[in-house]
Amino acid sequence: MPPPAASHLLTRTTHRHRAKGGLRFLGDLELQTGRVHEACGPARHTLALILAQLTAGPVLWIRPLKARYTLNGVAIAEWIDPGRLVFLMGKRPEDMFWAMEEALRDGHVPLVVADLSETPELTPVRRLHLAAEAGAGAMGESPPLGLLLTPGQEGTPGIETRWYFSSAHGPETKQANTSAPRGATWRLERLRARTLPPAAWEVSLRAPATRQRHLSIAPPRPAAIG
């Protein structure tokens, strides 16, 4: 695996020209493109597929070489064409960050996902932000979006937004969704955003998950985080 990109590629000029716009998902929620976001929780992979559903073209999915799990192709097909996924495996976290950085800087892959086994430190996150901002120039009005999938809730420093996504199978959910299959309701929490407060939503699947319009989201409410 080639070494990380030279430091001269990371300039403050790119930062001053941060791309505008965002990826709308689940109603009025939005993720700013040209930046890197974080998803955690047991259903974080599903959230990544929901976002992938809203993009066109390939999705680069980077994961550890020695990961103990793999994505289920049948389950992926319920959300997107599995042929859109390009998998890349890295031996070390440094390799994964290098690959994500290069893909974001290139700008031709709209969504780059890194499925991490541990929470990264601040320095690689800063480099990823700069790479995503640089990639915005290559794609014009469609800058790339980076998504880090992390296993815990410690929180990645320097991230643009942090989201927690989990299946909801409590008594209230079962009563309100008696005709929905198991796993058809989730709880989405916005744990961190630079300009917005924490909040929580209930996301429900009302039909086979082949199109985004089949997902409904309840009005936001203050998140009970603690």
N, C-alpha and C positions, 0 to 999 in steps of 0.2 A: 504494500500500500504506500503511495507517495506521501512525503511529509506534508504537514500543514502548510497552507499558502503563506507566502512571505508577507511580513508585516507591512511592506510598502503598499500592498493592495488595499489596506484598511485605512481610508482617509477620512478626515472630518468633512471634506467637501460632500461626500455621499450622504453623510448624516444631515447636512443642512438642506438637502433636497429630498427629504423623506416623502415617500409616495402617499398620496391621498386615496381614499376609497376603502371599501371593505367587502367581505364576503358575508352576505345576509343568509341567516339560517334560522330555522324554527321560528318563523314569524318575523318580528322586528329586531331580533338579536343580530349582532354584527361583530365580525372579527376583522380588525384592520389588516389589510394585506401589506406586503413589504415588511412584515414584522413576524416575530416568533411567539407562539402561544403555548400553553401547557394544559394537558388534560390528564386527570388522575381519577382514581376510583375503579371499581371492578368492571364497569362497562365502558371504560375509556376507548377500547378498540371500536365499539359500536359508534361512539361519537365521532371517531375519525372517519368511519365509513359514511356517516351522515354528511360530513363535510365534503368527502370525496364525491358524493352523489351530486353536489352542486357545482363541481368543476368539470371541465372538458379536457380530454387528453390524458396522458399518463400520470400516474401517482407513484412517486418513489417512496417505498416503504423500507426503511433501514432498521435492521434488528441485529442483536448479538449473534455471533456464530454459534455459541454454545447455549442458546436459549432452550429451555426445557419444553417449550410449546411451539405450535405453529398455527397459523390461521386456517380455519375450516373453509375450503373452497365452496362448499354448498351454501354455507351461511353467508359468505361474501357475495354470492350470486343473488341473494335476496335484496342486496342494496345496489351493487354496481356490477358491471361486466368484469369478471376476474381478470380478463386479458388486459385491463387498464393498469393493473398493479405490476410494478417492477420491483422485485425484491433484491435487496443488497444486504449482505451480512458482513459484519466487521469483527475482527478478532479482539480489538480493544476499543474502549470508549473514544480514544483519540481518533481512531480510524473512522468511527461512525460520525463524529463531529466534522472531520475533514470532508467526508463524502457529502454530508448535509450542507456544509458551507459552500462547497463547489457547485452543488446543484442549485442552491438558492441564488448564488451569484450569476450563474448562467441565465436564469430567468425563464427558461423554456418549459419547466415543469411547474404547473400551477400550485401543486400541493406536495410538500416534502414532509414525510412523517418519520420521526426517529423513535422507535420503541425501546426505551432505555430500561436497564435493570437497576439503576440507582439515580439519585438526583444529581444533576450536574452542578458545577460551581459557576461563579459569575463570569469569569473570563471567557469560556467558550460560548456562553449565551450572548455576550456582547459581540463577539465575532460573528455569530449567526445573524444577529440583528443587522449588522453592517452589510453582510453578504446579501440578505434579503432586500435591503434598501438599494444596493447596487443592482440587483436583478430586476428591480422595478423599471430601470431605464431600458432594459432589453425587451421587456414585454409591453411597454407603453402603458395602456390603461388597465392591464391585467398583471400587476406585480405578483410575485409568488408569495405563498403563505407557508410558514414553517410551523409544525406542530410537534411538541415533545410529549410523549406518553411516559409518565413516571409512575412507579408502583406505590409510592407512599403519599402522604399528605404534608410532608415537611415543607414543600414549596420550593420552587426553583428561583433563585435570586435573579433579579433583572428581567423577569419575564413580562411580556405585555399584558396578558390576562391569564388567569388560572381558573379552570373549570373542573368540577367534580361530577361524575356521571355514574349512576348506579341503578340497578333494577329496583322497582318498588313493588313489594308483594304484601304490604300490610293489610289489615282488615278493611280500612277505608278504601284502599285501592281495589281490593277484590270485589267489594260491594258495588263500587261505581263502574267497574269494568267486567261484569259477569260474563259477557260474550267474547271478551278479548282473550287470546291465548296467553299462556304463561310467558313472562318476559316482555309483554307488550306495553308495559308502563314503566317509565323511568323517572328518576328524580335528578334534575339538573341544578347544580349550584354554581353560582359565580362567586368564587372565593376571593378573587382579586382582580381589580381593573384600575387603571390609572385615574380615570375620571368618573367612575360609576361605583355605587355602593354594592356590598354583597347582597345577593338576592337568590331566590330559589323558584323553580318552576316544576310542574308535573308535565311530562311529555308522554303522550299516548299514541299508540299505533291503532289506526281504525280500519286498516286493510292490509293486504300483503305489501311488504315494504319494498316496492319496486320504484316508487316515485315519492319525492319529498312531500307532495300535497297530501299524502296519506298520514302524515304526522300532524298531530295537533298539540298545542301547548297552552297550559292554563296561564292566567294573568300572573305577573310577578308578585312576589311577596317578600318581606324581609327574611333573609336566610337565618335559620337557627343553627349557628355554627359555634361549636365549642366542644 
